[in-house]
Amino acid sequence: MITVQEVKDFLNAPDFPDAIVQDAITLAERRARKLLNLTDTDPLPDTPEVRKALLLLASSEIASQTNLYWRRGDNYEVINVKNLVAEAERLLGAVPDKVGMKWIASEK
């Protein structure tokens, strides 16, 4: 659904090994299927949201093997993996089935 070159372009990492990127894409596709409650044989929807989510998930998989950051001139910004995954989940419309924590306002 997404290609190795698309991930490299997204990360601005043309020299990153293809095998590592392909493994990250495979893991991202599995993760997206789980988030969408699809089986391993079900095709992922071919929508812009799913494609963007796959790019974000693949990037988060690569993060464990390198330092990810975007650089513009002298400025750079470290990529926060939690933000990547949260945005991917938002794009896929995935929300937790059960609330892990609930805030309750108490009155005195």
SELUM-59672 format. One record per residue: residue number from 1; residue in one letter; x, y, z of N, C-alpha, C, CB in turn. Coordinates in Angstrom, 3 decimals, always signed. Each point is the difference from the previous one (the first is absolute). Glycine has a CB too. Example, Ala and Ser with C-alpha at 12.3 -4.5 7.8 and 13.67 -1.06 7.14 Angstrom:
// SELUM-59672
1_a_+13.190_-5.690_+7.800_-0.890_+1.190_+0.000_+0.900_+1.200_+0.000_-1.892_-1.173_+1.246
2_s_+1.542_+2.223_-1.966_+0.820_+1.190_+0.060_-0.770_+1.090_+0.730_+1.184_-0.628_-2.145
//
This chain:
// SELUM-59672
1_m_+0.825_-1.195_+0.000_-0.825_+1.195_+0.000_+0.873_+1.264_+0.000_-1.814_-1.268_+1.216
2_i_+2.842_+1.304_-0.361_+0.986_+1.073_-0.071_+1.327_-0.633_-0.385_-1.218_+1.418_+1.747
3_t_+2.109_-0.622_-2.284_+1.262_-0.537_-0.479_+1.160_+0.411_+0.906_-0.901_+0.053_-2.334
4_v_+1.997_-0.748_+2.169_+1.220_+0.321_+0.731_+0.418_+1.434_-0.312_+0.718_-2.428_-0.044
5_q_-0.807_+2.806_-1.217_+0.413_+1.348_-0.396_-0.880_+1.068_+0.643_+0.838_-0.929_-2.164
6_e_-2.126_+0.670_+2.303_-0.892_+0.965_+0.652_+0.406_+0.229_+1.455_-1.864_-0.714_-1.524
7_v_+2.223_-0.351_+2.220_+0.428_+0.127_+1.393_+1.325_+0.764_+0.071_-1.184_-2.162_+0.590
8_k_+2.116_+1.826_-1.472_+1.282_+0.711_-0.023_-0.199_+1.480_-0.299_+1.138_-2.103_-0.739
9_d_-2.029_+2.414_-0.194_-0.288_+1.397_-0.316_-0.640_+0.711_+1.185_-0.272_-0.619_-2.408
10_f_-0.662_-0.048_+3.076_-0.664_+0.583_+1.160_+1.006_+0.324_+1.098_-2.081_-1.273_-0.565
11_l_+3.030_+0.366_+0.784_+1.001_+0.182_+1.049_+1.208_+0.816_-0.474_-0.743_-2.169_+0.979
12_n_+0.783_+2.456_-2.285_+1.156_+0.677_-0.586_+1.273_-0.782_+0.338_-1.171_+2.251_+0.175
13_a_+1.110_-3.562_-0.416_+1.113_-0.902_+0.315_+0.287_-0.892_-1.206_-0.609_+0.027_+2.465
14_p_+1.184_+0.541_-3.544_+0.199_-0.789_-1.226_+0.990_-1.150_+0.146_-0.522_+2.048_-1.242
15_d_+1.397_-1.983_+2.223_+1.018_-1.043_+0.156_-0.391_-1.100_+0.978_+1.674_+1.718_-0.528
16_f_-2.878_-1.653_+1.078_-0.421_-1.003_+0.973_-0.176_-1.340_-0.716_-1.147_+1.769_+1.431
17_p_+1.578_-2.881_-0.831_-0.075_-1.315_-0.669_-1.438_-0.415_-0.354_+2.063_-0.653_+1.248
18_d_-2.240_+0.209_-2.487_-1.321_-0.415_-0.485_-0.605_-1.114_+0.843_+0.702_+0.660_-2.286
19_a_+0.113_-1.620_+2.710_-0.516_-1.152_+0.763_-0.628_+0.453_+1.319_+1.761_-1.469_-1.042
20_i_-1.135_+2.411_+1.705_-0.535_+0.494_+1.276_-1.307_+0.742_-0.236_+2.329_+0.182_+0.943
21_v_-2.380_+0.617_-1.997_-1.219_+0.741_-0.311_-1.128_-0.961_-0.375_+1.381_+1.963_-0.770
22_q_-1.069_-2.997_-0.019_-1.028_-0.973_-0.383_-0.537_-0.739_+1.217_+1.097_-0.261_-2.230
23_d_-0.223_-0.112_+3.156_-0.453_-0.649_+1.236_-0.922_+0.929_+0.790_+2.131_-1.345_+0.080
24_a_-1.795_+2.625_-0.044_-0.831_+0.977_+0.708_-1.368_+0.141_-0.665_+2.072_+1.224_+0.718
25_i_-2.111_-1.260_-2.035_-1.271_+0.078_-0.726_-0.858_-1.216_+0.312_+1.101_+1.323_-1.832
26_t_-0.490_-2.496_+1.841_-0.731_-1.229_+0.317_-0.601_+0.080_+1.407_+1.532_-1.308_-1.522
27_l_-0.747_+1.752_+2.486_-0.501_+0.151_+1.370_-1.104_+1.053_+0.067_+2.250_-0.675_+0.886
28_a_-2.092_+1.760_-1.635_-1.019_+1.055_-0.019_-1.318_-0.518_-0.565_+1.804_+1.717_-0.259
29_e_-1.731_-2.522_-0.793_-1.217_-0.559_-0.587_-0.694_-0.943_+0.975_+1.016_+0.208_-2.278
30_r_-0.243_-1.025_+2.978_-0.592_-0.900_+1.013_-0.675_+0.810_+1.106_+1.760_-1.742_-0.495
31_r_-1.068_+2.773_+0.937_-0.540_+0.837_+1.072_-1.278_+0.708_-0.446_+2.323_+0.324_+0.894
32_a_-2.338_+0.179_-2.126_-1.189_+0.670_-0.530_-1.175_-0.969_-0.087_+1.467_+1.572_-1.297
33_r_-1.193_-2.808_+0.870_-1.078_-1.002_-0.066_-0.589_-0.258_+1.388_+1.116_-1.067_-1.993
34_k_-0.258_+0.988_+3.001_-0.486_-0.215_+1.360_-0.838_+1.180_+0.473_+2.011_-1.409_+0.483
35_l_-1.547_+2.620_-0.769_-0.735_+1.193_+0.413_-1.357_+0.098_-0.687_+2.174_+1.148_+0.391
36_l_-2.248_-1.662_-1.630_-1.250_+0.025_-0.754_-0.823_-1.272_+0.161_+1.114_+1.496_-1.615
37_n_-0.653_-2.414_+2.465_-0.682_-1.282_+0.228_-0.165_-0.798_-1.290_-1.201_+1.035_+1.923
38_l_+2.261_-1.097_-2.723_+0.006_-0.785_-1.234_+0.828_-1.260_+0.216_-0.268_+2.093_-1.408
39_t_-0.027_-3.129_+0.636_+0.816_-1.209_+0.059_+1.262_+0.217_-0.830_-2.058_-1.459_+0.321
40_d_+2.986_+0.521_-0.216_+1.258_+0.105_-0.743_-0.206_-0.054_-1.510_+1.147_-1.051_+1.931
41_t_-2.263_+0.483_-2.366_-0.251_-0.119_-1.440_-0.873_+1.130_-0.543_+0.215_-2.461_+0.244
42_d_-0.846_+3.226_+0.642_-0.825_+1.121_-0.450_+0.885_+1.115_-0.545_-1.767_-0.588_+1.698
43_p_+1.387_+1.147_-2.839_+0.793_+1.120_-0.522_-0.270_+1.271_+0.809_-0.048_-1.031_-2.306
44_l_+1.078_+1.838_+2.431_-0.178_+1.297_+0.654_-0.719_+0.939_-0.960_+2.091_-0.337_+1.404
45_p_-2.967_+1.192_-0.890_-0.655_+0.972_-0.882_+1.043_+0.904_-0.660_-2.069_-0.051_+1.452
46_d_+1.894_+0.316_-2.725_+0.944_+0.852_-0.731_-0.519_+1.434_+0.016_+0.716_-1.937_-1.487
47_t_-0.529_+2.588_+2.638_-0.419_+1.390_+0.167_+1.207_+0.842_+0.389_-2.331_-0.720_+0.681
48_p_+2.253_+2.020_-0.892_+1.121_+0.859_+0.408_+0.295_-0.092_+1.502_-0.592_+1.540_-1.875
49_e_-0.456_-1.703_+2.688_+0.197_-0.098_+1.444_+0.772_-1.257_+0.379_-2.114_+1.275_+0.337
50_v_+1.778_-2.389_-0.960_+0.684_-1.260_+0.308_+1.445_+0.056_-0.493_-2.189_-1.258_-0.150
51_r_+2.411_+1.824_-1.014_+1.364_+0.122_-0.521_+0.856_+0.860_+0.930_-0.870_-0.258_-2.351
52_k_+0.328_+1.376_+2.807_+0.735_+0.875_+0.917_+0.244_-0.717_+1.327_-1.019_+2.039_-1.091
53_a_+0.022_-2.769_+1.580_+0.164_-0.759_+1.249_+1.104_-1.040_-0.154_-2.433_+0.353_+0.559
54_l_+2.497_-1.014_-1.707_+1.053_-0.989_-0.230_+1.383_+0.655_-0.017_-1.629_-1.396_-1.303
55_l_+1.738_+2.570_+0.697_+1.277_+0.726_+0.026_+0.419_+0.329_+1.426_-0.521_+0.961_-2.250
56_l_-0.434_-0.508_+3.049_+0.299_+0.350_+1.391_+0.363_-1.227_+0.824_-1.551_+1.939_-0.191
57_l_+0.814_-3.025_-0.003_+0.289_-1.226_+0.746_+1.337_-0.602_-0.418_-2.455_-0.420_+0.214
58_a_+2.755_+0.429_-1.501_+1.298_-0.512_-0.461_+1.128_+0.845_+0.577_-1.056_-0.854_-2.129
59_s_+0.868_+2.156_+2.169_+1.014_+0.890_+0.587_+0.206_-0.296_+1.469_-0.604_+1.758_-1.647
60_s_-0.481_-2.035_+2.344_+0.131_-0.313_+1.436_+0.722_-1.324_+0.209_-2.108_+1.273_+0.463
61_e_+1.945_-2.220_-1.389_+0.719_-1.270_+0.096_+1.499_+0.190_-0.225_-2.057_-1.191_-0.787
62_i_+2.415_+2.101_-0.100_+1.407_+0.272_-0.285_+0.664_+0.740_+1.158_-0.530_+0.074_-2.447
63_a_-0.243_+0.656_+3.219_+0.543_+0.852_+1.070_+0.831_-0.764_+1.010_-1.949_+1.462_-0.295
64_s_+1.684_-2.738_+0.475_+0.765_-0.775_+0.978_+1.415_-0.302_-0.491_-2.138_-1.001_+0.807
65_q_+2.401_+1.253_-2.099_+1.297_-0.330_-0.571_+0.835_+1.224_-0.372_-1.028_-2.076_-0.838
66_t_+0.454_+3.250_+0.982_+0.731_+1.212_-0.364_-0.617_+1.188_+0.722_+0.605_-0.965_-2.260
67_n_+0.080_+2.086_+2.259_-0.556_+1.244_+0.527_-0.750_+0.684_-1.129_+1.868_+0.248_+1.717
68_l_-3.140_-0.046_-1.523_-0.802_+0.642_-1.032_-0.192_+1.469_+0.329_-1.167_-2.169_-0.478
69_y_+1.440_+3.011_-0.500_-0.255_+1.422_+0.156_-0.140_+0.629_-1.379_+1.271_+0.056_+2.190
70_w_-1.996_+1.061_-2.218_-0.110_+0.787_-1.218_+0.938_+1.171_+0.129_-2.397_-0.700_-0.384
71_r_+3.107_+1.014_-0.670_+0.957_+1.100_+0.031_-0.320_+0.993_-1.114_+1.769_-1.520_+0.976
72_r_-1.767_+2.783_-0.611_-0.140_+1.096_-0.966_+1.059_+1.028_+0.331_-2.503_-0.393_-0.298
73_g_+3.505_+0.469_-0.528_+1.091_+0.940_+0.260_+0.703_-0.341_+1.299_-1.226_+1.778_-1.253
74_d_+1.326_-0.817_+2.135_+0.623_-0.211_+1.305_-0.982_-0.497_+1.048_+1.617_+1.773_-0.573
75_n_-2.897_-1.812_+0.236_-1.025_-0.430_+0.956_-0.328_-1.475_-0.215_-0.952_+2.340_+0.077
76_y_+0.683_-3.021_+1.009_-0.458_-1.382_-0.122_-1.019_-0.280_+1.091_+2.209_-0.718_-1.004
77_e_-3.024_-0.286_+0.753_-1.032_-0.392_+0.948_+0.031_-1.518_+0.135_-1.441_+2.018_-0.589
78_v_+1.569_-2.492_+1.807_-0.007_-1.442_+0.253_-1.420_-0.508_-0.199_+1.942_+0.175_+1.643
79_i_-2.055_-1.308_-2.300_-1.312_-0.602_-0.241_-0.410_-0.800_+1.223_+0.428_-0.102_-2.489
80_n_-1.553_+0.429_+3.051_-0.538_-0.699_+1.151_-0.856_-1.169_-0.502_+0.025_+2.135_+1.409
81_v_+0.408_-3.355_-1.110_-0.678_-1.195_-0.504_-1.432_-0.095_+0.526_+2.216_-1.161_-0.136
82_k_-2.443_+1.560_+1.359_-1.365_-0.046_+0.538_-0.935_+0.870_-0.826_+0.915_-0.417_+2.295
83_n_-0.417_+1.572_-2.740_-0.822_+0.872_-0.837_-0.272_-0.628_-1.363_+0.951_+1.984_+1.185
84_l_+0.039_-2.678_-1.745_-0.201_-0.688_-1.280_-1.096_-1.054_+0.114_+2.407_+0.403_-0.586
85_v_-2.324_-1.204_+1.633_-0.980_-1.075_+0.184_-1.381_+0.574_+0.303_+1.823_-1.521_+0.830
86_a_-1.883_+2.549_-0.012_-1.290_+0.628_+0.319_-0.649_+0.562_-1.263_+0.833_+0.561_+2.313
87_e_-0.058_+0.075_-3.168_-0.542_+0.535_-1.249_-0.440_-1.133_-0.926_+1.484_+2.022_+0.223
88_a_-0.730_-3.108_-0.279_-0.399_-1.156_-0.814_-1.309_-0.581_+0.508_+2.408_-0.501_-0.499
89_e_-2.542_+0.366_+1.809_-1.244_-0.523_+0.569_-1.169_+0.926_-0.310_+1.307_-1.110_+1.829
90_r_-1.061_+2.428_-1.778_-1.057_+0.958_-0.322_-0.422_-0.159_-1.460_+0.894_+1.609_+1.734
91_l_+0.088_-1.732_-2.636_-0.303_-0.156_-1.421_-0.791_-1.276_-0.281_+2.077_+1.274_-0.528
92_l_-1.778_-2.325_+1.267_-0.688_-1.281_-0.195_-1.335_-0.056_+0.743_+2.229_-1.091_-0.281
93_g_-2.503_+2.095_+1.094_-1.248_+0.010_+0.761_-0.006_-1.025_+1.112_-1.160_+0.780_-2.026
94_a_+2.343_-1.149_+2.502_+0.111_-1.014_+1.049_+0.001_+0.672_+1.364_+1.278_-1.523_-1.549
95_v_-2.122_+1.023_+2.406_-0.044_+0.486_+1.380_+0.009_-1.211_+0.921_-1.274_+2.111_-0.664
96_p_+1.788_-1.974_+1.871_+0.003_-1.144_+0.915_-1.418_-0.471_+0.304_+2.138_+0.832_+0.997
97_d_-2.276_-2.154_-0.855_-1.303_-0.567_+0.351_-0.401_+0.358_+1.424_+0.421_-1.874_-1.590
98_k_+0.557_+1.907_+2.453_-0.265_+0.279_+1.414_+0.865_+1.179_+0.425_-0.579_-2.436_+0.471
99_v_+0.020_+3.241_+0.373_+0.740_+1.151_+0.495_+0.957_-0.472_+1.085_-1.917_+1.572_-0.545
100_g_+3.206_-1.255_+0.381_+0.995_-0.421_+0.977_-0.044_+0.830_+1.265_+1.417_-0.760_-1.864
101_m_-1.824_+2.003_+1.727_-0.030_+0.884_+1.148_-1.173_+0.953_-0.181_+2.520_-0.178_+0.344
102_k_-3.186_+0.470_+0.718_-1.126_+0.908_-0.076_+0.183_+1.086_+1.048_-1.524_-1.838_-0.847
103_w_+1.444_+3.077_+0.420_+0.112_+1.106_+0.933_-1.376_+0.332_+0.535_+2.018_+0.901_-1.202
104_i_-2.079_-0.732_+2.496_-1.264_+0.313_+0.649_+0.192_+1.285_+0.785_-0.672_-2.452_+0.141
105_a_-0.217_+3.388_-0.352_+0.049_+1.251_+0.755_-0.701_-0.229_+1.330_+0.040_+1.409_-2.125
106_s_+0.646_-1.134_+3.177_-0.624_-0.169_+1.313_-0.333_+1.369_+0.591_+1.263_-2.165_+0.366
107_e_-2.356_+2.209_+0.317_-0.418_+1.238_+0.640_+0.311_-0.074_+1.477_-1.808_+0.342_-1.705
108_k_+2.157_+0.799_+2.247_+0.315_+0.046_+1.435_-1.240_+0.194_+0.806_+2.231_+0.912_-0.495
//
